């Protein structure tokens, strides 16, 4: 029987193969193409939060705002007037919600460390954003199901995460150097996600993905 640490945390397949090794091991799912770090290499939640506490992203950071606009701009183009949203994993200094407010869209913020109002997860939204979050998920299947379940029919899930590069570039890929990054998604992974949950997929750029729920 396969070791439970080798089970894909997204599609739960036992069909995984070794992908890469540095200070951590990386496995790749043969079904959904996810590359993931086994649990024995995960930071504990206290160490993880300490890493997040060091983030100084804010509305005053022009570079960070420009970065977020890579998602904001195409998302706003798709939203109906008066759409209301959730910023999932908003971090210690919410920024995207303030930028969206300038565009006329109201958002609430949820973050398990900094804004853990669980009641927000029992509501439905016209759009949900999750910027630089899903690469941190220990249980991506559980969280994605939760987020998709909160989308109204025809609603959008806007994601920012760096897509997996070709294997020959993985060794030097900056994104995996962050020890809080434990799951990495390829184009094929998002195609699997879209098919699994009946979503329309748009890969806007190598770090911006928009998924639309069916009506």
N, C-alpha and C positions, 0 to 999 in steps of 0.2 A: 504493500500500500504506500502511495507517495507520502512524503513528509508534508505535514500540514503547512509548513512554511513555504512550500513550493506551489501552493494552490494560488491561482490568479485571484487577486482581490477585487477584480472588476467583473469577470464572467464566471469565476469559480471553477474554471477548468483545472484539471490535474495535469494537463499536457503543457508543461513548461520546460524550457531549456536554458542552460547557462548562457548568459549573454556577454558579461564582462566582469572583471574583478580589478579593483584597486584597493583602497582601504575598506571597501564594502563589496559585497557580491551583488550582481544584478542578474535577474532572470527575465526571460521574455516568454509571454504566453503565445502558444501556437494557434490559439483560436482568435483572440481579439487584438493581438500584437502589442499589448501593453508591456512595457519594461518596468519592473518593480524591484525594490530593495526588500529582501526578506526581513521579517519583524525583528530578528535578533540584532539587526544593525540600526534600528530606529532609536532616536533620542527619546528619553522620557519626557513627559509633558512639561515638567519644570524647566528642563534644559531647552526644550523647544520654545517655551514662552520667553525665556531670557533672550533667545535669538530675535524673537519678534519685538521685544521691548527696545532693541537697538535700532529698529527701523525708525527713520525720522521723516517719513513721507507725510506731506501736508499740503494744503491748498496754497501755501506760500511758496512751495517748491515748483518753480516754473517747469523744470525738466520732467518732474513726475507728472504734472498736469498734462504736458504734451504727450507723455507716454500713455496715459489713460485715454486721451482723445483718439488713440488708434482704435479703441473699442467704441468710445462714446459717439464719434462722428457717424459711423455706419449704423449704429444702433438707433440713434435719433432719427435717421432717415427712414427707418422702418416702423417707428412707433406711431400709433394714433394719438391725436391730441388728448391731453388729460390722462394719459397712461400713468399708472402708479406702479412702482417697483420696489424691489428688495435688493440691497447690496449685501450679499452673503460673504462673510469673511472680510468685513470692512476694515479691520485692523485698529491700531491704537489711535490713529488720526484720520477719521473718515474724510475722504476727498472726492471720490466719484459722485457721491450723493449731492455734494455742494455744487459740483460742475453741472450735474443734471438739473438741479434746481434753477440754475441760470438759463437753462434751455426750456424751462417751464414744466419740468417733470418732477413730481414728488416721489421721494424714496424714503424708506426706513432702513435702518442698518442692523445687521446681526453679526456678532462675532463671539465665538465660544469663550474667548479670553477677555474681551473688552466691552462687549455689549450683548450679554447672553440673555436676552428677553425671549424665552422659549415660545411665548404666545405668538410671536411674529411668524413662527414656523407652522402655525395652524391656520394661516390665511392664504388667500389666492391672489396672484399678482399678474399684471399685464406684461411685466418683464422682470427678470432677475439677472443681476450681474454677479460675477465671481472672478475677480481679477487676482492673478497670482495666488490662487488658493488650491486648485484641484491637484497640484503636484505634491501637496502636503498630506493628502488624505490617506489615512490608514485603511479606511473602508470606502473606496470610491463608489462601489456599487450601491451601498446603503445611502450615501449622500446624494448621488445623482438621482436615484429613485425618489428621494425626498424632495429635491429641487424640482424635478419634472412634475411631481405630484402637486406642487404648489402653483404651477403655471396654469392660467386660464386657457381655454381653447384658443388657439391662434396666437398665444403669447410666446415671448422670446427668452431664451437663455443665452446671455452674452458671456463668453469665457475668454480670459487671457491666460495663456500658459505657453511656454516655448515648445514647439513640436519637435519630436525626436529627429535628430539629424541622421544621415547615413552612418552605418556602423564604423566606417573608417574614420569618421570625425568624432566619434563618441568619446574617445580617450581624452581629447583636448577640449571637450564641450564644457563651457563655464557653468552651465545650468546644474550639472550634477555635483558640482563642488559644494553647494549648499547642502549641509547634512540634514536639513529639514525637508529637502526634496526627495521623495521616496517613490513616486510613481510618475512615469513619463509616457506621454501619449503620442502616437504617430497619426498620420492622416488616416491610415487603415483602422486605427483604434476608434477614431471619431466616426468613421463610416459604420463600424460595428455598433457604436452607441446609437447612432441615428436609426439604424435598422432595428435594433433591439427595442427602442422606445418609440418607434414610429414618428421620428422627427425629420424635419427638413434641415439639411446641413449646408452651411456656407463657411468655407475656410477663407477668411478675408485676407489674411497674411499669415506669416509663420508663427505668429503669437496671438492671433485673434480669430476666434471661432464663434459663429452665431448659429444656434439651433432654434428651430421654430416648431412649436407643438401643433399638431393637427387640429382642425376645427371640430 
